[in-house]
Amino acid sequence: MTRTEYPWLLPSGMSGPGDGGARPRRTVRDWIVDTALFLFAALIGLVAAESSQEINGSGAVVLVDQLVGAAACCAVWLRRRRPVELAAALVVISLFVPVAGGALLVSLFSLAVHRPFRPVAVLGSLAVLCSVAQPFLRPEPGTPTVISAVAGVMLVLLAIGWGMLVRSRRTLVVVLRERAHRAETEAELRAEQAQRLAREAIAREMHDVLAHRLTLLSVHAGALEFRPDAPPAEVARAAGVIRDSAHEALQDLREIIGVLRAPGVDGDGDEGHRPQPTLATLDALVAESREAGMRVVLDNRVAEPAAAPAATGRTVYRIAQEALTNARKHAPGAAVTLTVRGGPGDGLTVEVRNPAPQGPVAEVPGSGQGLIGLTERATLAGGELEHGKTGDGGFLVRSWLPWRA
């Protein structure tokens, strides 16, 4: 909470940090409150002055009381700028001049509103002692001294208690406003984080979907480039694969863009889109890779692939797709073994293994983020993924994913 943000918690004339020392101007509300308190102090002073005139026959004493009381009432206008000094002076003055009692009550109220507990406790204790001593110094005929002392103490405590109540309510308002502001800030941060996670999920999905297709395009286009004398049948087959891969890539890209454009549509939904890949569609993925010229051996030991959970089956498909894409890029011509095993209660294990490539391999451009994305995908699914080179120079990708019984 800053003092410049809530100036009404401060006495007028006090500047907060960063405002260049400028005094905040009184608002209409401030003028109304200050005028009401001035009139209250003047009314109490008039009552006390009339009583003092009846008690003291000396005109000089009455005149001094009235002058000091008028000065004390005028000093009430300083209650916002100098509450501590004003209250300390009026505590001493009211001990000898009862006409300043109204101004004292106003100053104690302002002190409790605008200052913390320590100065309020010190000056409040002093005011209580002076309220007890004042009836003995300036006794009022017809009123017992004890009653006057008790009444003075009660008025002092009432003014201080009222001021502390106002301060506590204002502090509560500030705290509630800060909490509301903090809640709005946290909500904005959560929204930004959700957007960031959504963007990351979309990026992973685009990589998983498009990398496989674009790798086929790159491999076959590179083959045509390095073998311009290839037989027409082989050139036609490569051109057909390029055409089909480009068509599939465009179709996948349209689906992702459709998900982005559709408000409130979950990326895992299938309404208005082609069926999402599952464990049962691994055969189609392997067949597509074989058509592209890869040697892939599929060892699917899952009794009922269609019974696998949709999210788990989709994750297995993406892992196999990325692993086959990497094998095609970094070990072209090598035989790849894809093994899937497991069942309900045991989870699903997918392994993609390929031996070391024969001879030098032309570098295929890639982001290198596929395996990182697969690891995040497996972790989000409650499983784990490991990858690395094997002892014979090949490469292995192994992942385990949960499958509840």
C-alpha positions in Angstrom: 0.0 0.0 0.0 1.5 3.3 -1.0 0.7 6.6 0.6 0.2 8.3 -2.8 -2.2 5.6 -3.9 -4.6 6.3 -0.9 -4.0 9.9 0.2 -7.1 9.9 2.3 -5.2 7.8 4.8 -2.8 10.7 5.4 -3.2 14.1 7.0 -3.5 16.8 4.4 -0.3 18.4 3.5 1.9 15.3 3.8 3.4 14.1 0.6 4.0 10.5 -0.3 7.1 9.1 -2.0 7.6 10.0 -5.6 5.3 13.0 -5.7 8.0 15.5 -5.6 7.1 16.9 -2.2 3.8 18.4 -3.5 1.0 18.7 -0.9 -2.2 17.0 -1.9 -5.1 19.5 -2.1 -8.1 19.1 0.1 -11.1 17.5 -1.6 -14.7 18.6 -1.1 -15.1 15.7 1.4 -12.0 17.0 3.3 -13.5 20.5 3.6 -16.8 19.2 4.8 -15.2 17.0 7.5 -12.8 19.7 8.6 -15.6 22.3 8.8 -17.8 20.0 10.8 -15.0 19.2 13.3 -14.1 22.9 13.6 -17.8 23.7 14.4 -17.9 20.8 16.9 -14.7 22.1 18.7 -16.2 25.6 18.7 -19.5 24.4 20.1 -17.7 22.6 23.0 -15.6 25.6 23.5 -18.6 28.0 23.7 -20.2 25.7 26.3 -17.0 25.6 28.4 -16.5 29.4 28.0 -20.0 30.1 29.4 -19.3 27.8 32.3 -15.9 29.4 32.9 -17.6 32.9 32.9 -20.0 31.8 35.6 -17.3 30.2 37.7 -14.6 32.8 37.4 -15.5 36.4 38.3 -12.2 37.8 37.0 -12.7 39.2 33.5 -9.0 38.7 32.7 -9.2 34.9 33.3 -12.3 34.7 31.1 -10.7 36.7 28.4 -7.6 34.5 28.4 -9.8 31.4 28.3 -11.7 32.7 25.3 -8.7 33.7 23.4 -6.8 30.5 24.0 -10.0 28.5 23.2 -10.5 30.4 19.9 -6.8 29.8 19.0 -7.2 26.1 19.8 -10.3 25.8 17.6 -8.5 27.5 14.7 -5.5 25.1 15.2 -7.9 22.3 14.4 -7.3 23.1 10.7 -3.8 21.8 11.2 -5.0 18.4 12.3 -4.1 16.7 9.0 -0.6 18.2 8.6 0.6 18.1 12.2 -1.6 15.7 14.2 1.1 14.7 16.7 2.3 18.2 17.5 -1.3 19.5 17.6 -2.5 16.8 20.0 0.6 17.2 22.3 0.1 21.0 22.6 -3.7 20.8 23.2 -3.2 18.1 25.9 -1.1 20.6 27.9 -3.3 23.6 27.1 -6.5 21.8 28.0 -5.1 21.0 31.4 -5.3 24.7 32.4 -7.9 26.0 29.8 -11.1 23.9 29.7 -12.3 25.9 26.7 -9.8 24.0 24.6 -11.4 20.7 25.5 -13.3 20.4 22.2 -10.2 21.0 20.1 -8.4 18.4 22.2 -11.0 15.8 21.4 -10.8 16.6 17.7 -7.0 16.4 17.7 -7.0 13.0 19.5 -9.5 11.7 16.9 -7.3 12.9 14.1 -4.2 11.5 15.7 -5.9 8.0 16.0 -7.0 8.2 12.3 -3.7 9.3 10.7 -1.0 7.9 13.0 0.0 4.4 14.1 -0.7 3.0 17.6 2.5 4.0 19.4 2.1 7.9 19.3 -1.6 7.4 19.9 -1.0 5.3 23.0 1.6 7.8 24.4 -0.5 11.0 23.9 -3.7 9.2 24.8 -2.2 8.2 28.1 -1.1 11.7 28.7 -4.5 13.0 27.8 -6.2 10.6 30.3 -3.9 11.8 33.1 -4.6 15.5 32.2 -8.3 14.7 32.2 -8.0 13.4 35.7 -5.9 16.3 36.9 -7.9 19.1 35.2 -10.9 19.0 37.6 -8.6 19.5 40.5 -6.8 22.5 38.9 -10.0 24.1 37.5 -12.9 22.6 39.5 -16.5 23.2 38.5 -18.8 24.1 41.3 -21.9 21.9 41.6 -20.2 18.9 39.9 -18.2 16.4 41.9 -14.6 16.2 41.0 -14.7 12.4 40.5 -17.6 12.7 38.1 -15.8 15.4 36.1 -12.6 13.3 36.0 -14.5 10.2 34.8 -16.4 12.2 32.2 -13.2 13.7 30.9 -11.5 10.2 30.7 -14.6 8.7 28.9 -14.6 11.5 26.3 -10.9 11.1 25.6 -11.2 7.3 25.2 -14.3 7.8 23.0 -12.5 10.2 20.7 -9.4 7.9 20.4 -11.5 4.7 20.0 -13.6 6.4 17.3 -10.5 7.4 15.4 -8.9 4.0 15.7 -12.2 2.5 14.3 -12.1 4.8 11.3 -8.5 4.0 10.7 -9.1 0.2 10.9 -12.0 0.4 8.5 -9.9 2.5 6.0 -7.1 0.0 6.3 -9.5 -2.9 5.7 -10.7 -1.1 2.5 -7.1 -0.7 1.3 -6.4 -4.4 2.1 -9.5 -5.5 0.2 -8.6 -3.4 -2.8 -5.0 -4.7 -2.8 -6.4 -8.3 -2.7 -8.7 -7.6 -5.5 -5.9 -6.0 -7.5 -3.6 -9.0 -6.7 -6.4 -11.4 -7.7 -6.8 -9.6 -11.0 -3.0 -9.7 -11.6 -2.9 -13.4 -10.7 -5.8 -14.1 -13.1 -4.0 -12.3 -15.9 -0.8 -14.3 -15.2 -2.8 -17.5 -15.2 -4.4 -16.5 -18.5 -1.0 -15.7 -20.0 0.4 -19.0 -18.7 -2.6 -20.9 -20.2 -2.0 -19.2 -23.5 1.7 -20.0 -23.4 0.9 -23.7 -22.6 -1.7 -23.7 -25.4 0.9 -22.3 -27.8 3.4 -24.9 -26.8 0.9 -27.7 -27.2 0.0 -26.4 -30.7 3.7 -26.2 -31.6 4.2 -29.8 -30.5 1.2 -30.9 -32.4 2.3 -29.1 -35.5 5.8 -30.6 -35.2 4.4 -34.1 -34.7 2.0 -33.9 -37.5 4.0 -32.0 -40.1 7.5 -33.2 -39.5 6.7 -36.7 -40.7 5.2 -35.4 -43.9 7.8 -32.8 -44.6 10.6 -35.4 -44.0 9.1 -37.6 -46.7 9.1 -34.6 -49.0 12.8 -33.8 -48.2 14.0 -37.4 -48.5 12.4 -38.0 -51.9 13.2 -34.6 -53.3 16.8 -35.2 -52.3 16.8 -38.6 -53.9 15.5 -37.0 -57.2 18.2 -34.3 -56.9 21.1 -36.8 -56.4 19.8 -39.3 -58.9 18.6 -37.4 -62.0 19.2 -40.6 -64.1 16.8 -42.8 -62.1 14.4 -45.0 -64.0 11.1 -43.3 -65.0 9.1 -45.7 -62.8 11.2 -44.8 -59.7 10.9 -41.1 -60.5 7.1 -41.4 -60.9 6.8 -43.3 -57.6 8.9 -40.7 -55.8 6.8 -37.9 -57.4 3.7 -39.7 -56.2 4.9 -39.9 -52.7 5.9 -36.2 -52.8 2.4 -35.3 -54.0 0.6 -37.5 -51.5 2.8 -36.2 -48.6 2.2 -32.6 -49.6 -1.5 -33.2 -49.8 -1.5 -34.9 -46.3 0.6 -32.1 -44.9 -1.8 -29.4 -46.2 -4.7 -31.4 -44.8 -3.1 -31.7 -41.4 -2.3 -28.0 -41.4 -5.9 -27.1 -42.2 -7.1 -29.2 -39.3 -4.7 -27.4 -36.9 -5.8 -24.0 -38.2 -9.4 -25.0 -37.9 -8.8 -25.9 -34.2 -7.2 -22.4 -33.7 -10.1 -20.6 -35.4 -12.9 -22.5 -33.6 -13.6 -20.8 -30.2 -14.0 -23.2 -27.3 -12.9 -26.3 -29.2 -10.5 -28.6 -27.5 -7.5 -29.7 -29.5 -8.3 -33.3 -28.6 -11.8 -33.1 -30.0 -12.7 -34.7 -33.2 -15.8 -32.8 -34.2 -15.4 -31.4 -37.7 -11.9 -33.1 -38.1 -10.5 -36.3 -39.3 -10.3 -39.1 -36.8 -7.3 -38.7 -34.5 -4.6 -41.4 -34.7 -4.8 -44.2 -32.2 -2.9 -47.4 -31.4 -5.0 -49.2 -34.0 -3.7 -46.9 -36.8 -0.1 -47.9 -36.3 -0.4 -50.3 -39.2 -1.3 -47.5 -41.6 1.7 -45.5 -40.3 4.0 -48.4 -41.0 2.5 -49.0 -44.4 3.0 -45.4 -45.3 6.7 -45.6 -44.2 7.2 -48.7 -46.3 5.7 -47.1 -49.3 8.3 -44.3 -48.9 11.0 -46.9 -49.1 11.7 -47.6 -45.5 12.3 -51.1 -44.1 10.1 -51.3 -41.1 9.3 -54.4 -39.0 6.2 -54.0 -36.8 5.9 -56.2 -33.7 2.6 -55.4 -32.2 2.0 -57.6 -29.2 -1.1 -55.8 -27.9 -4.1 -58.2 -28.1 -6.7 -55.5 -28.6 -5.2 -52.2 -29.9 -8.6 -50.6 -30.3 -9.3 -51.0 -26.5 -6.4 -48.8 -25.6 -7.3 -45.4 -24.2 -7.5 -42.8 -26.9 -5.0 -40.4 -25.4 -2.5 -43.2 -24.7 -2.9 -44.6 -28.2 -2.4 -41.2 -29.7 0.8 -40.6 -27.7 2.1 -44.0 -28.8 1.3 -43.1 -32.4 3.1 -39.8 -32.1 6.2 -41.4 -30.5 6.4 -44.0 -33.3 5.8 -41.3 -36.0 8.6 -39.1 -34.7 11.0 -42.0 -34.2 10.4 -43.3 -37.7 10.9 -39.8 -39.0 14.2 -39.5 -37.2 15.3 -42.9 -38.5 14.5 -41.9 -42.0 16.5 -38.7 -41.7 19.6 -39.9 -39.8 19.8 -43.6 -40.9 18.3 -43.9 -44.4 18.1 -47.4 -45.7 18.5 -49.0 -42.3 15.9 -51.5 -41.1 13.8 -50.1 -38.3 12.1 -52.3 -35.7 8.9 -51.0 -34.0 7.7 -53.0 -31.0 4.6 -52.3 -29.0 3.6 -54.5 -26.0 1.5 -54.3 -22.8 -2.1 -54.2 -21.8 -4.5 -53.0 -19.1 -2.8 -52.7 -15.8 0.7 -53.2 -17.2 0.8 -50.1 -19.3 2.1 -49.8 -22.9 5.7 -49.9 -23.9 6.8 -48.7 -27.3 10.3 -49.2 -28.7 11.8 -48.0 -32.0 15.2 -49.3 -32.7 17.5 -48.9 -35.8 21.1 -49.9 -36.4 23.9 -47.6 -37.4 23.6 -46.1 -40.9 25.8 -47.6 -43.7 28.2 -44.9 -44.9 27.9 -41.1 -44.7 24.5 -39.6 -44.3 23.5 -36.3 -45.9 22.4 -33.8 -43.3 18.7 -33.1 -43.3 17.7 -29.8 -41.7 15.6 -30.1 -38.6 14.8 -28.3 -35.4 16.1 -31.0 -33.1 13.1 -30.5 -30.7 11.2 -33.6 -31.6 12.6 -35.8 -28.8 12.2 -33.1 -26.3 8.6 -32.7 -27.3 8.1 -36.5 -27.1 9.5 -36.5 -23.6 7.2 -33.7 -22.5 4.2 -35.5 -24.1 5.0 -38.8 -22.4 5.5 -37.0 -19.0 2.1 -35.3 -19.4 0.5 -38.6 -20.1 1.9 -40.0 -16.8 4.7 -42.1 -18.4 8.3 -41.8 -19.2 10.6 -41.8 -22.3 14.2 -42.5 -22.8 16.4 -42.3 -25.9 20.0 -42.6 -26.9 22.6 -44.5 -28.9 22.9 -48.3 -28.6 26.2 -50.3 -28.2 26.4 -51.0 -32.0 26.0 -47.4 -33.0 22.3 -47.5 -33.6 19.6 -45.5 -31.9 16.8 -46.5 -29.5 13.7 -44.7 -28.4 11.7 -46.4 -25.6 8.7 -45.1 -23.8 6.3 -46.5 -21.2 2.7 -45.1 -20.8 0.1 -46.0 -18.2 -3.0 -48.1 -19.1 -5.3 -48.6 -16.2 -6.9 -51.9 -15.7 
